[in-house]
C-alpha cells in the first residue's frame, strides 16, 4: 500500500496472500495480479503489465512465472525469486497436506462436489483475465483483430500456439499493430 | 492446442491396459522429468505433464492422473506446481515433492529471470516494444480460446446455473474490478451449496 515498506517484504506478502485465493490456476489470477501490481502497489504501468504477460507466454514453464517477471521489475533477481516462491510455496504445502489427508480417508464425494462448484468460478475468472488483458494489450483495431484471429485459430485448429505468438510478434515488428 | 492450466476434460489419453508403473522414480528422475516437461511447455505445462507421467514414464494411469489433477485443480495456487508436489511426494515423500517442485520451477525461472533482465535493459527499444505489443495481442487471443474450450462442456450440458455463476464472477472481477478475496469468499460457498443441492436432488 505505501512505498516506504520493504519491496521484498511487500512482494512476499502480496503474492503469498494472493496465491491462497488463486482458484483455477495462474491465468485466472491475472485480474487480481493486475489490480495489485498496477492499481494498488503501482509497481508497473498498464503497458508494462501487458509486456510482462507477453514475455511469460513466450517463455517455457508454467504460466505462473508471470510473477517472476513482476518480482524482477520490483526488486531485481531477489524480487523474482521471492515473488515466485511466495506464489508457489504456501499453496504447494497446502496441496501436500490435503493430498495426504485425502489418501488416508476413503473416497469421499466432497472433492467431486467442490470441483464441480469451482469450475464455473474459474471460467468466470479466466474470462475476466481475458477482458483485463485485452483492454491493456489491444490498443488499436488492428490489435483487436489479431487477438480475435488468434483466438479463432487456436480454438479451431491444432496449431502450436507458439506460431501464433511469433506471427503476432512479426505483425508488431512490421508496425501493423 | 490445450487450455493452459485447465482440467483435462474430454481428452481420453490412450490408457494402455490401465496398469501403471514399473519402478517408482527416484529423486533425480523426478527432477529431470519435471524439468523436461516444464521446458517443453510453452503456454501451459499440463499437456506435457500428462504426456510424461502417463504415456512416457507410465508412472500413473490416465485415471490416476485425472484424479490427482482434479485435486490440484480445486486447491488454490498454480495447478501444475501443486501437481508436481503431490506427485513427487506420493513416490518419495517430502524430498520427492521438493525434487519435482524444483525441477518444474528451477530451469524456467532461470530463463524467465534472464528475459526479465533483458526486458529491463532493452524494453524501451522501439522495435522490441512493437514486437511485444504484437505478441501480447496474440497471447490474449490464446487465452480467450482456452476460455471457450473450458466453456464448451457447460454450454453442451445446458448448465444454466453454472453459466450464471460464471457470468457473475466475470462481471464482479472483470467489469466492477472488485477484489478477488471478497468475491471468492461470497461466491465459493454459494457455488458449493448449489452444487451440493443439485447433486442431492439428482440422486434422490
Contacts between the chains, C-beta under 8 A, distances in Angstrom:
chain1	res1	chain2	res2	distance
A	17	B	181	7.9
A	18	B	180	7.2
A	19	B	76	6.5
A	19	B	77	5.0
A	19	B	78	7.7
A	20	B	76	5.3
A	20	B	77	7.4
A	21	B	76	6.1
A	21	B	180	5.2
A	21	B	181	4.9
A	21	B	184	5.4
A	22	B	76	5.1
A	22	B	77	5.6
A	22	B	78	7.2
A	23	B	74	7.7
A	23	B	76	5.3
A	23	B	184	6.5
A	23	B	188	7.4
A	24	B	5	7.5
A	24	B	73	7.5
A	25	B	4	7.3
A	25	B	5	3.3
A	25	B	6	7.5
A	25	B	73	7.6
A	25	B	78	6.1
A	25	B	79	4.7
A	26	B	5	6.3
A	26	B	78	4.9
A	27	B	4	5.8
A	27	B	5	5.9
A	27	B	143	6.2
A	27	B	146	7.4
A	28	B	5	7.8
A	29	B	180	7.3
A	31	B	173	5.0
A	31	B	174	6.3
A	31	B	177	7.3
A	31	B	180	7.3
A	32	B	173	7.6
A	32	B	179	7.5
A	32	B	180	4.0
A	35	B	177	6.2
A	35	B	179	7.0
A	35	B	180	7.7
A	39	B	177	7.9
A	48	B	123	7.9
A	50	B	132	7.8
A	50	B	133	7.6
A	50	B	136	4.7
A	51	B	119	6.8
A	51	B	123	6.7
A	51	B	129	7.8
A	51	B	132	4.8
A	51	B	136	6.7
A	52	B	119	7.7
A	53	B	136	5.9
A	53	B	139	6.3
A	53	B	140	8.0
A	54	B	132	4.9
A	54	B	133	7.9
A	54	B	135	4.2
A	54	B	136	3.7
A	54	B	139	5.4
A	55	B	112	7.5
A	55	B	115	5.4
A	55	B	116	7.4
A	55	B	119	6.1
A	55	B	132	7.2
A	56	B	112	7.0
A	57	B	42	7.9
A	57	B	43	5.9
A	57	B	135	7.2
A	57	B	136	7.9
A	57	B	139	4.1
A	57	B	142	7.0
A	58	B	42	7.7
A	58	B	115	7.9
A	58	B	135	6.1
A	58	B	139	7.8
A	59	B	42	7.8
A	59	B	108	6.7
A	59	B	111	5.6
A	59	B	112	5.2
A	59	B	115	5.8
A	60	B	38	6.5
A	60	B	39	4.8
A	60	B	40	6.9
A	60	B	41	5.9
A	60	B	42	5.6
A	60	B	108	5.4
A	60	B	111	6.5
A	61	B	38	5.0
A	61	B	39	7.1
A	61	B	41	6.4
A	61	B	45	6.9
A	61	B	104	7.7
A	61	B	105	7.4
A	61	B	107	7.5
A	61	B	108	2.6
A	61	B	109	7.3
A	61	B	111	7.1
A	61	B	112	6.7
A	62	B	5	7.7
A	62	B	38	6.8
A	62	B	41	7.0
A	62	B	44	7.7
A	62	B	45	5.1
A	62	B	78	5.6
A	62	B	80	4.8
A	62	B	81	6.2
A	62	B	104	6.8
A	62	B	105	7.4
A	62	B	108	7.2
A	63	B	4	5.2
A	63	B	5	6.1
A	63	B	43	7.5
A	63	B	44	6.3
A	63	B	78	7.4
A	64	B	78	3.8
A	64	B	80	7.9
A	64	B	81	6.4
A	65	B	108	5.9
A	65	B	109	6.6
A	65	B	112	4.8
A	68	B	109	5.6
A	68	B	112	4.7
A	68	B	113	6.4
A	68	B	116	6.9
A	69	B	112	6.2
A	69	B	115	7.5
A	69	B	116	4.9
A	69	B	119	7.5
A	72	B	113	6.1
A	72	B	116	3.6
A	72	B	117	7.1
A	72	B	120	7.0
A	73	B	116	6.8
A	73	B	120	6.6
A	77	B	113	6.1
A	77	B	117	8.0
A	80	B	109	7.2
A	80	B	112	7.5
A	80	B	113	4.9
A	80	B	116	6.2
A	81	B	109	7.4
A	84	B	105	6.6
A	84	B	109	5.7
A	87	B	77	7.6
A	87	B	78	7.0
A	88	B	77	6.9
A	88	B	78	6.0
A	88	B	81	4.7
A	88	B	101	7.5
A	88	B	105	6.4
A	90	B	77	7.5
A	91	B	75	6.7
A	91	B	76	5.4
A	91	B	77	2.5
A	91	B	78	7.1
A	91	B	81	7.3
A	91	B	82	6.2
A	92	B	77	6.9
A	92	B	81	5.8
A	92	B	82	6.2
A	92	B	84	7.9
A	92	B	85	4.4
A	92	B	97	7.5
A	92	B	101	6.0
A	93	B	85	8.0
A	94	B	75	6.2
A	94	B	76	7.3
A	94	B	77	7.1
A	95	B	71	7.5
A	95	B	72	6.0
A	95	B	75	5.1
A	95	B	77	6.8
A	95	B	82	3.8
A	95	B	85	5.5
A	95	B	86	5.4
A	96	B	85	5.3
A	96	B	86	6.5
A	96	B	89	5.6
A	96	B	94	7.5
A	96	B	97	5.8
A	98	B	71	7.0
A	98	B	75	6.1
A	99	B	68	7.8
A	99	B	71	6.0
A	99	B	86	4.4
A	99	B	89	7.3
A	99	B	90	7.4
A	100	B	89	7.9
A	102	B	71	6.6
A	103	B	90	7.9
A	109	B	199	7.7
A	111	B	70	6.7
A	111	B	71	6.5
A	111	B	74	6.6
A	112	B	70	7.9
A	113	B	192	6.7
A	113	B	195	5.1
A	113	B	196	5.5
A	113	B	199	6.0
A	114	B	74	5.2
A	114	B	192	5.9
A	114	B	195	7.6
A	115	B	7	7.9
A	115	B	70	5.5
A	115	B	73	6.6
A	115	B	74	4.5
A	116	B	195	4.7
A	116	B	199	7.8
A	117	B	188	7.3
A	117	B	191	4.1
A	117	B	192	4.2
A	117	B	194	6.9
A	117	B	195	3.8
A	117	B	196	7.8
A	118	B	73	7.5
A	118	B	74	5.2
A	118	B	188	7.3
A	118	B	191	7.0
A	119	B	7	7.3
A	119	B	150	7.8
A	119	B	154	7.6
A	119	B	162	7.0
A	120	B	154	6.7
A	120	B	159	7.7
A	120	B	161	8.0
A	120	B	162	4.1
A	120	B	163	7.1
A	120	B	165	4.2
A	120	B	166	4.2
A	120	B	169	7.4
A	120	B	191	6.7
A	121	B	165	6.5
A	121	B	166	7.5
A	121	B	169	5.5
A	121	B	184	7.4
A	121	B	187	5.8
A	121	B	188	6.7
A	121	B	191	5.8
A	122	B	73	7.9
A	122	B	150	7.8
A	123	B	147	6.7
A	123	B	150	5.0
A	123	B	151	5.8
A	123	B	154	7.2
A	123	B	166	4.9
A	124	B	165	6.8
A	124	B	166	4.1
A	124	B	167	6.8
A	124	B	168	6.9
A	124	B	169	2.9
A	124	B	170	4.5
A	124	B	173	7.2
A	125	B	169	6.0
A	125	B	170	7.9
A	125	B	173	6.1
A	125	B	180	7.9
A	126	B	143	7.2
A	126	B	146	7.1
A	126	B	147	4.8
A	126	B	150	6.7
A	127	B	147	5.7
A	127	B	166	7.0
A	127	B	169	7.8
A	127	B	170	4.2
A	127	B	174	6.3
A	128	B	169	7.1
A	128	B	170	5.3
A	128	B	173	3.9
A	128	B	174	3.2
A	129	B	143	6.3
A	129	B	174	7.9
A	130	B	140	6.5
A	130	B	143	5.3
A	130	B	144	4.7
A	130	B	147	5.6
A	130	B	174	8.0
A	131	B	170	7.5
A	131	B	174	4.2
A	131	B	175	7.5
A	132	B	174	6.3
A	133	B	136	7.5
A	133	B	139	7.7
A	133	B	140	4.6
A	133	B	143	6.5
A	134	B	140	5.1
A	134	B	144	7.6
A	136	B	136	7.9
A	137	B	133	7.3
A	137	B	136	4.1
A	137	B	137	5.3
A	137	B	139	7.5
A	137	B	140	5.0
A	138	B	137	5.9
A	138	B	140	6.9
A	139	B	133	7.2
A	143	B	133	7.1
A	143	B	134	8.0
A	143	B	137	4.5
A	144	B	137	7.7
A	146	B	134	6.8
A	146	B	137	4.2
A	146	B	138	5.9
A	146	B	141	6.9
A	147	B	137	4.9
A	147	B	138	7.1
A	147	B	140	4.9
A	147	B	141	4.3
A	147	B	144	7.1
A	148	B	141	6.7
A	149	B	141	6.9
A	150	B	137	7.2
A	150	B	138	4.3
A	150	B	139	7.9
A	150	B	140	7.6
A	150	B	141	2.7
A	150	B	142	6.1
A	150	B	145	7.4
A	151	B	140	7.9
A	151	B	141	4.0
A	151	B	142	7.3
A	151	B	144	4.1
A	151	B	145	4.6
A	151	B	148	7.5
A	152	B	141	7.9
A	152	B	145	7.4
A	153	B	141	7.8
A	153	B	145	7.8
A	154	B	1	7.7
A	154	B	141	6.4
A	154	B	142	5.1
A	154	B	145	3.7
A	154	B	146	7.6
A	155	B	145	4.0
A	155	B	148	5.5
A	155	B	149	6.7
A	158	B	1	5.0
A	159	B	1	7.3
A	160	B	1	6.9
A	160	B	42	7.8
A	161	B	1	6.8
A	161	B	42	6.5
A	161	B	43	4.4
A	161	B	142	5.2
A	162	B	42	5.1
A	162	B	43	7.3
A	164	B	138	4.9
A	164	B	141	6.9
A	164	B	142	6.3
A	165	B	43	7.8
A	165	B	135	5.3
A	165	B	138	5.1
A	165	B	139	6.1
A	165	B	142	7.4
A	166	B	135	8.0
A	167	B	138	6.5
A	168	B	134	4.2
A	168	B	135	4.9
A	168	B	136	7.6
A	168	B	137	5.4
A	168	B	138	2.8
A	168	B	139	7.2
A	168	B	141	7.9
A	169	B	131	4.5
A	169	B	132	7.6
A	169	B	134	4.9
A	169	B	135	4.6
A	169	B	138	7.6
A	170	B	131	8.0
A	170	B	134	6.9
A	171	B	134	4.8
A	172	B	130	4.5
A	172	B	131	4.9
A	172	B	132	7.0
A	172	B	133	4.8
A	172	B	134	2.1
A	172	B	135	6.6
A	172	B	137	7.5
A	173	B	127	6.2
A	173	B	130	5.5
A	173	B	131	4.9
A	173	B	134	6.8
A	175	B	130	6.2
A	176	B	134	7.6
A	177	B	130	7.2
A	177	B	133	5.5
A	177	B	134	5.0
A	177	B	137	6.0
